[in-house]
Amino acid sequence: MVHAMIDSGATNNFIDREYADSLGLQYHDFKNARVVQAIDGRPLKTGPVSQWSEPTRMWIREHMEEISFFVTEVPHFPVILGIPWLTLHDPSISWSNRELQFASKYCQNHCLVAKVCHATDAEPIITLPKKYSEYWDVFNEKEAERLPPHRPYDCAIDLVEGASIPRGHLYSLTEPEQEALREFLETNLRKGFIRPSQSPAASPVMFVKKKSGDLRLVVDYRALNNITKRNRYPLPLISDLLDRLRGAKVYTKLDLRGAYNLVRIREGDEWKTAFQTKFGLFETLVMNFGLCGAPATFQHFVNDIFQDYLDRFLIIYLDDFLVFSRSQSEHENHVRMVLQRLRDHGLYAKLEKCAFDLQEVDFLGYRVSPLGLTMDPAKVAAVLEWRAPTNKKEVQRFLGFANYYRKFIPDFARWSDPITSCICGKQPFRWTDQAEKGFQQLKKLFTSQPILQHPDPETPFVVQADASDVAIGAVLLQPVGDHLHPCAFYSRQLTAPERNYTIWEKELLAIKAAFETWRHWLEGAKFPIEVHTDHRNLEHLRTARKLNQRQQRWALFFERFNFQIHYVTPAQTKQADALSRKPEYAAGRKETFESQLLQPENFATLTVGNTKSTPIESTPSTPGPLCAQEIRASQQADAWAQDQLRQGLHFPFSLKDGLLCYRNHVYIPPGPGRGKALRLCHDCKPAGHFGLFKTMHLILRDFWWPKIRKDVEKYVNTCPVCQRSKTRREKPSGLLHPLPTPSHPWEIISADFITDLPPSCGFTTILVVVDLFTKLAHFIPCDGLPTAKETADLFLQHVFRLHGLPKSLVTDRGSQFTSRFWKALQKLLGIDSRLSSAHHPQTDGQTERTNATLEQYLRCYVNYQQDNWASLLPLSEFAYNNGVQASTKETPFFANYGFHPRFFPPVIETSEVPAAEDWLQELTAVQQLLLQQLDQAKEDYKRHADKHRQPGPEIKVGDRVLLSTRFLPSHRPCRKLDARFIGPYPVVAQLNPVTFKLQLPRSMRIHPVFHRSLLLPADGVRPDADRPAPTPVLVDGEEEFEVQDILDSRFHRRRLQYLIDWVGFGPEERSWEDASTVHAPDLTRRFHQTYPAKPRPRASGRESQFERGLEEGDSVMSHGPCSPVPSAVVTDEEENLGFPPFQPEKELSQPEMEPLHLQEVCLPEICQTSPESKSPPFSRRNYYLQQKGVQQANRRSLRIAAKHSDD
């Protein structure tokens, strides 16, 4: 530290040559010497100035800068700061307070100015009291520099088995840092604390600045700590230590010198501590800062040494010792005992940090006195000067400081809650009026905090507790004279489920939380505990007969305490009223609470005025802009950037506003800054989730880093929102995989239906059957879509009687071909069923092409009314079978029968009939030729089809893929705005080269086999994504999953169900859940208010299901996407129809069901009901009639009539 003079008359900055030499500054010569004049105009006696110093770092408290000086002989002050320095920094000087402030914009951006600099502060000189002078050696600095001996408490570094040895890299150091490094190495080599090493491990070193401005070397042991087994020896709780001071009146504070350096590294483990520098590789022999086991090892060491003194008259937290006594006489003896114990174990104290025989002392951030605890006045003064935060980090810094002293602040949760809301989730930072009000109120409370007295177990305890909608609070008091004095305050915000407890439960939760916090004082208290509450119903807690499960658990907890609950007026519990009850505050909290339900980290919803928006898809939040200060700090820590600066900047690099730029684009070093830039230019709403080209163009407007295109491409390709939402423009994946070629006619056939035709001769459907060998087809008219049994009859009448049984049948996934009857029939007949993969009709391409040909024929010949197509089927079948096929080069008729049918009377009559043998040989030759032609046609078709396809990325069993929604039913209002893909889902089997089976949720109820063209490999994980699926939240010991939103409702099997969007899970995990299991009344109410026409709970004589849910935990369920509710076992008929079986008569008495009256079941109505008629939704009567038949309905109505007559 040196004194400098500020001289507004000096034309430059000067440094004394002798002082500059002591600093080791390097000089440079001027081309021409500069003549410097004194104030009277005469040249200086020291002569012209011919040299200037290299830039060096200068600190004025928290103000730091790089500065150069003219080197000359300065008589009175070693440093003179002249007009150039004053002009650049524009400091403000308060002559009355003798304070120097740096408030200019330049200083704020470049000099890291943070606090007021006091020019007149001086460190007090500490001397050892004479009565302890015999222990001068305990404070001897030279003795403390000796290498300590090995002890049983040496620091052990046990590595995880199989872990690789860490090998760091050198960090770039500035010139002052290199000098500090050289000094550190020389000093510690001389002491014997370090030694040269040949270790395979190497950790890098860096420097941090002390409060005094000096540099402290720190070894970056993070890589070593990651593979080190942790020492779990506990550090003491500060609150417990302070509780031991009750009754003390005299204090002495001791601070150990060297602290961690007083403990050796375990012999044999020294090589693991090796650190590398530009001067070589060294390893430490003493315990160093940065080792993960150092705090626990040191606490264990001092605890064992002073075990018999602890809590009697000594408390220790790491290297901070506090000796406390009830009187001055015994205090002197206690201090001597502690100093003697230090001497016996070779430990040394730092005299300049010790304080003896104090009536009040600052210890661990508190001011301790016989009256109790107060805040450290120095920290209170710092709070008063605290500016309003401007970003999330500043808010976190303030809350971290304030939270340390929350025990002194009544209503802490009330005032900190709006501040905390500003940094919840990932929404952009916004400092609200409520936050500013809470910030100013907390600063005010810091200056008017009460003195907390030490709890006295010989005095009764009083607990005042209170709760409101968003937080709970309590205060622990003890009587002093005729009033109650606070011992501690407690408050916290309620979790999302807790906010939906009933008022009675919230008030009880406040008492429970207070008992848990102060259990060490209240459990086993000598006197009954008085609990004051402003909720009268709590007085009957011990006598309540009806409690739910949560309340029963709490009742068991309260049995451990001897307490009595007394009702008091709200005015008497104002100290425990930890929350605001103002309407405007409640409104603000409601808005915040709803935004929490929507999980800000998953939504980037902007609210303007009273506009409401319901997010459809989980989207990343809108990141805040990258600030120059954040980038500048990351560049300063980046070795590559520092190398560029050290080598000198040449095009295309430049320095703008202290930031390294490449072609005017700011360089972003590796780390969170790059992820933030990518999110800003791709994820947020103004960016638009565009592709590689647009994202690259957007990000290169402002930012740059090496291999940026590769990072952007990976980020865009692995974006989960883009994967689900974007339409794929490339060729469909999956090359053509033709069906096997049959060896003879009618070995493999295919079948399909043409449906939704206008009625013609009583028919509306056509069954098309095609032989894959000869291409011969049969067109069979049907009355509607036949059942599986009716399809079998048609197959028997039109196919089997002509061609016999096939070996394989290729069909789509219609219900006729997937029913149990059809599968059983095919199994009995020995027919191999080949069903097309879901939503890929190309599997049955032959029939699909035949359907198109038939439809083309009918379009040409059908009449205007389109009611004669059935009569055209025989001719269309003849025309089709008599037409040459491109694949076989023959007609299907000739391929099947060996001759061409007569199409019209021949021009030349012939009566020659070939012999039977010749005909058979000719037919065999034709079939052999067909086989060759089919194989060649398939090769040609595959080659042509593959021109418009691509193999696509390889998909293997176990991979996760996205499923196209092109053919899936959508329950959303508009398919155009729905996701293009859902998933990802794991692949459980590969059935052939282009067909895969997926593991789908049970709720989808679709066939899980899909063609390759409908699948998209999930492109890995985004570089910034490392978020596992959330675990259930614990609500009073029970696991419950959190509900993010309710998207839809329906009645399923006479039960109301809601479509649930789960917190932390993607759209593929949404599920329908019974309303009785959904404990989210606010979300339910909001859903029905937004969609009043959607199915809702039925009102009844009892309170509705909606009302009953109000007392349950909000937005949580006892099961979730990982644990679906077991559903009742249903029959196959029930599953296919989607309706439940008819229940016995006793079901009619249930209030939520529609009663079935006798007059509704009459024979005329029954006779008029046809099986094809569509029943109204959820009508039990029509469902019963359609399924059980007229006779069963008659018997049913007779039983009901008999029952009514008996009544």
PyMOL commands that set and color helices and strands:
alter all, ss='L'
color gray80, all
select helices_A, chain A and resi 17-23+83-89+105-110+130-139+143-145+175-191+222-226+238-243+259-262+270-273+294-305+328-344+351-353+377-384+392-404+406-408+412-421+433-447+498-500+503-517+519-522+536-543+549-558+570-573+583-597+628-636+639-647+672-683+692-699+708-717+720-725+788-803+815-818+820-829+841-861+869-881+892-897+916-946+975-977+1002-1004+1012-1014+1067-1069+1075-1077+1081-1090+1105-1111+1132-1137+1145-1149+1158-1160+1163-1168+1180-1206
alter helices_A, ss='H'
color red, helices_A
select strands_A, chain A and resi 4-6+14-16+27-34+49-53+56-60+63-67+70-72+79-81+92-94+99-101+117-118+194-196+205-209+215-219+250-255+275-277+280-284+314-317+320-325+355-358+361-363+366-369+372-375+462-467+471-480+483-493+529-533+563-567+653-656+659-662+665-667+703-704+748-754+765-771+777-782+808-811+832-835+960-964+981-992+995-998+1009-1011+1015-1017+1033-1035+1038-1052+1055-1062+1071-1074+1116-1117
alter strands_A, ss='S'
color yellow, strands_A
deselect
rebuild
show_as cartoon
